[in-house]
Amino acid sequence: MKLKYSALLLVAVASAAQAQYATKRPLRLSPAGVSPSPNVIDVPPMTAKAAGDTVFNEDFANGFAGNNGFGAWTTAEADGNWWVYSTTGPNGAYSVPAEAITGGSAANGFMIFQADSGNSDFSGGAPTALPSFTDWTGALVSPVIDLSATPFVRLEFRHKQRWCCGEVPQLLQVSNDGGATWTTDYNVVSEAANDDNGPFTTSVNISNAISANPSQARFRFLFNGGDQGTSHYHWQVDDINIIEVFDFDMVVQSAKSHSFDLDLSATYDSLNYTVFPFAQLRPLPMNMTVLNNGSATQDVTANFTVTQGGNPVLDQDQNIIGFGAGTIQTVFADPDFTPPQVAGTYDISYSVETTNPDLVPGDNTGSSSFAVDAYQYGRDGGVTSAFEDGDGAGGPYELCNIFGSPNEADLYAVSVAIRSGTGTAGTVIRGSIRNVDADFSLIDNTEEYELTSADLNSATGTKFINLVFANPVTLDAAGAYMVCVEHFGGSTMRTGVNGTSDAQTSFIYFDPPGAQLEDWYFTTTTPMVRMNFDPAVGINEEAARELALRAVPTVFDEATTVRFQHAGGIASWSLIDVTGRVLRTMNMGNLGAGVQSIDIDGTDLAQGQYMVRVVSNGVAASVKLVKAAN
């Protein structure tokens, strides 16, 4: 049974890069509100405050009774009873008190959703996991707060969380009718790996959510496990403040050159790629998410600036008229920016300016970067600062990344970075490419490769080795492919990982610890497994010298001749452009020994660099050509 499309909710934990079950889910729906309550609730009146002042504070020193001056806290939804007051932290089969939230006012207590405890058996003393897990859904509900005198506010809180194994279950919900309905949802936790995270301080501008009736403001923390297929572990909340905002305060919340959504994207072209090859350059959806964190409507100019080697490549403004207080907009560069075929690092600066001076100017900018390379196509951070070792005991596994292929191109190798470890040298690995649209069906494997000590990286290593296909694999335009490195077991094997992957876009095939079966799991830590479009990769230099491959002339305007020393047997050649695209190919058949010639007609070739790749009796070599202007 393929787990890729099922909703099994077991703990899938890899030893270094935490993995979760690969589950394709529908679009997230807002959960139903709590049972209706009266629309008007008597609450203490609020007096006006100055910008930056706190109008509500809760440190949970009194537990559910509240320490805020407005009233007690309640719980809601089917499993609200798993929200408890605690001073010791989580406790269960998969969590321990050492994971308790720290700092702030944690010493006098905090609130925690004890999902792990609810799925554990304590009858034997130490908690053990139940045979099957329940996906809990419960909400911690604030008292009603009259914010009519201060309707422009942000809600700030500290929290710490962990969950497994579905979509992110933590939501902040806001009501403007005393909790009869929950009209606005805020995703306050980004997609993360299955490990202990935090504590974090999160700030959410709720002005727009309460604007219809700020006198009946209410909020709740919803652990939405039932809807998102999440059984455990915990969510801890403390030190909640509602703070009046300044009049003029724009915030760049995120800045990136990609824009991928698993449920909405038609292709994988907009994933977070760190390195683009010439063969797969395309328009990038550069964007910034901007919040009007002030109390006044603003006219805003959003700027995108791209530089390469200190030289400006793009400087573009986008104007937004009437940006409402408390609202959020994602602003895209228009038109999209297509990087040129120039190798190097491209730095992007994002900024917003307003007609009114920003009173909190330190959060008006953002930055990101990517690289362009002649042949490398990568999603990882480039440094082997962490690793994946399957089950931690040298067991077999396959580690993969999905890539979008907007352009037709020939793939020559899978590049992979390996960390050093006892027994790694001498391990045999190979690469593979799979068809994403055909249930990960295998297209081809590379030749097997035995690792040597010279191939291995330290924790700061950046070395990639190439696993070469016997014959190039032609990628279709608008295709989706998964490239993998496969380890056969028998020794400790550490594949480098670096970066964060969107769920359902990086995978591991292995037999994880526990009762799970060997199958595909998704991981949100990015494997250092890349595509390589270099036609010269894998050429045996010593054998290539035997071919004495040369072009006369190397720089030509109309024609050139490529000659090589042939030992006899089958010979073929290909003319390849700088993107790795094969322009011409010919099987020369079974030839006798001696010097062979290939005449290249360049009259229809554009000015630039090319490569002729010759395979002579199984030996490959290449020679570079330069087409001059006619």
Salt bridges, closest charged atoms under 4 A:
GLU77 OE2 - ARG220 NH2 3.23
GLU99 OE2 - ARG162 NH1 3.46
GLU99 OE1 - HIS234 NE2 3.01
GLU156 OE1 - ARG154 NH1 2.84
ASP196 OD2 - LYS160 NZ 2.55
ASP196 OD1 - HIS234 NE2 3.91
ASP239 OD2 - ARG158 NH1 3.65
ASP380 OD2 - ARG530 NE 2.88
GLU398 OE2 - ARG434 NH2 3.32
ASP439 OD1 - LYS4 NZ 2.32
GLU486 OE1 - ARG430 NE 3.00
ASP577 OD2 - ARG581 NH2 3.33
ASP604 OD1 - ARG584 NH2 2.72
